[in-house]
Amino acid sequence: MHPQIKIAMKKLTGIILFLIITNSLYAQVIVKGKVTDNRGRPMPGASIALKNTYDGAVADSSGNYSFKTNEKGEFILSIVMIGYKSLEQKIIVDKETVVVDASLKEQLDELKAVTVMAGSFEAGDRKRAATVLTSIDVVTVGGGNADITAAIKTLPGAQQIGEQEGLFVRGGTGYETKQFIDGTLVNNPYYASVPDIASRGRFSPFLFKGTVFSTGGYSALYGQALSSALILESIDLPERSATNAFISPLVAGAGFQDLAKDKKSSWGVNYSYVNLNVYFNIIKQTPDYFKIPEFHNGDANFRIKTKSGGIIKYYTTFSYSRLGLRRPDIDSTDLKDAFGLTNLNWYNNLSWRENLGSGWKMNLGLSYSTNKDDIQQQLQNSQDQTQSFPDQWWLEAKNFTLAHRQDMSQLRAVFDKKLGGISALRFGSEYWYNYDKSIFNGYHTVITDNYNALFAESDIYITNGLAAKIGGRLEHSSLIDKSNFAPRISLAYKTGKDAQVSAAYGVFYQKPENSQLIFTHNLGYTKATHYILNYQKTTNDRIFRVEAFYKKYADLIKTFPDTNNLGSGYAKGIEFFWRDKKTFKNFDYWVSYSYLDTKRDYLNYPQELQPNFAADHTLSLVMKRFFLKIKTGFNFTYSYATGRPYYNFMLNNTGSKYTIADNGRTKDYHNLGFSMNYVSSIGNANAKTFWVLVASVTNVLGNNQVFGYNYSYNGQVKEAVVPPAKRFYFIGVFLSWGIDRTQDAINNNL
């Protein structure tokens, strides 16, 4: 080719390339904008792209983005950010700059979402639970002796009551706190009551995988608890088959749990026998026990998984006990009060949890319990012979027999529907049948009640940081022939990483006690209105919580001059809780503090007074340290409460009014509890016996604890209510074949 032609071709090619590049640059369109969240905050790192092209960008630290494209026509602009809902928008790419500002909504995530928790302490394996106490925690609380109630008393809100069983929470009586297992009410959660001596709970902490201790403002799914609810969820299936046994100077027992090879069903049985004869011969008791306390306890369970991923669970427990004790009679110098008790209790719980598909779940519950108390109270002389005083009614009234039977049947159905995301609606109904029969000195009284309730509740998640729980409960009792409606609402707002504020409002109703309804059925529900404000910050190893509350009581029962609903009262205060597993290696501790200001005008109170079960200040410090080298844990619990008020109410000369003949405050309550647990194993790797040595002492320092005072009929004699002995000791060995409990004990104490 001629050289001039070559030169001309090169020039022409250059011109063509220049024109192509110029045209390309001229054809490029800029797409830009800003990405924010629904609060207007920039979203750095958001990914922006034209779908089905290679054109796009990433938002900068201010949420701004910009990129150029040669494409023409209609496209989908996609904006994606982890943790937020993706946004897609149609745009037209032509000649002009395209500006698209986008606001992304947070993707609701159960693991990230705020939890509505005002008024509640949750524990267990649920994904969003604020874990406070596990089953191992309950067992290793120093001096708690594996009693669930004793462990709960180390949390804020609970009072340190030692002369009667029950949880006394935020100015409420023990009757105003109820316990629920798998949704149904437990009618007799404690062993039979003895005057001025607290009894422990009937159930083992290892029966449960989840615990919610609501100090107020609890869910609309539960009712008939004026102050508090302890909601327990039983385990599904055991880890594996195992045989266990335990022996101590107080108790001996054994059990077996069998897990099917396909791990879809299990069954188990347990039996224990308690006799305090040896213990009382070693540790002298203040009462004179003419019948040493003796208990027979047995339980059985069956569990099976369904094809749809649900589970059916049945649990039954049986208890038979006898005891008898004598104390000096307060109204005389040479007589004794002899109290004898025989108790039989049988409890059954059947539950069925099922996935119905399309976001629906079902929870059915059926329970039946019966409790029989045969009580004989006598005035006896120094030869233990019964004495009669027909002319002195205040003495003769101490000779009586009481046969008391309580039966309770319950049927409950709850349905759960996902509303989109993690929001949900729950609704259902329950029916209780109560039968209460008393034979007092041959005089029969029978009380029956058909109680019905409808309830509904919705969890509404607006964002991961803002949620609400709104519900209500409609109840009717045939015994008092009255209905009520109880609204409940709770809110939660995330204030930062792992931190949130919660608030709750609710109205709560409860029937009067059966002992009050014996005299008249012309009574209404007692009522309490709760207001709660809570802040909590939670990490894996630390929990800090502060909560303020106000509770207004109305329609409380007055028993003088007649039985009516004219009582009232209030409770207010502030509580703190701090748990720390991180600061000190292998050391776990928690601190709880409660301030309570409460007054009531109820029963035979002549005016509004601070009730005799309420202390102004309550403090608990729990410390646990496990030493890996020696496989031994040492646990201490120190509990403190300021003195509680006591009163002696006496009728005036005309019998028209009660007056305060004597009053004061008990000494401050101090109790240092201790326990230790050593874990080990015997045998080869294929056939081991795993055993745990447990020792426990309450009131290690031997403080003189006074829970109140009893008065003689004329008010001239005043006696302190004290524990049967200064300290309680326990030592025992727990053996297991099939499950290595050593790692459980170690891991749960770190």
Buried (B, 14 or more C-beta within 10 A) or exposed (E): EEEEEEEEEEEEEEEEEEEEEEEEEEEEBEBBBBBBBEEEEBBBEBBBBBEEEEBBBEBBEEBBBBBEBEBEEEBEBBBBBEEBEEBEEEBEBEEEEBEBEBBBEBBBEEEBBBBBBBBBBBBBEBEBBBBBBBBBBBBBBBBBBBBBBBBBBBBBBBBBBBBBBBBBBBBBBBBBBBBBBBBBBBBBBBBBBBBBBBBBBBBBBEBBBBBBBBBBBBBBBBBBBBBBBBBBBBBEBBEEBBBBBBEBBBBBBBBBBBBBEEEBBBBBBBBBEBBBEEBBEEBEBEBEBBBBBBBBBBBBBBBBBEEEEBBBBBBBBBBBBBBBBBBEBBBBEEBBBBBBBBBBBBBBBBBBBBBEEEEEBBBBBBBBBBBBBBBBBBBBEEEEEEBEBEEEEEBBEBBEBBBBBBBBBBBBBBBBBBEEBBBBBBBBBBEBBBBBBBBBEEEEBEBEBEBBBBBBBBBBBBBBBBBBBBBBBBBBBEBBEBEBEBEBBBBBBBEEEBBBBBBBBBBBBBBBEBEBBBEEEEBBBBBBBBBBBBBBBBEEEBBBBBBBBBBBBBBBBBBBEEBBBEBBBBBBBBBBBBBBBEEEEBBBBBBBBBBBBBBBBBBEBBEEBBBBBBBBBBBBBBBBBBEEEEBBBBBBBBBBBBBBBBBBBBEEEEEEEBEEBEEEBBEBBBBBBBBBBBBBBEEEEEEBBBBBBBBBBBBBEEBEBBBBBBBBBEEEBBBBBBBBBBBBBBEBEBBBBBBBBBEBBBEBBB
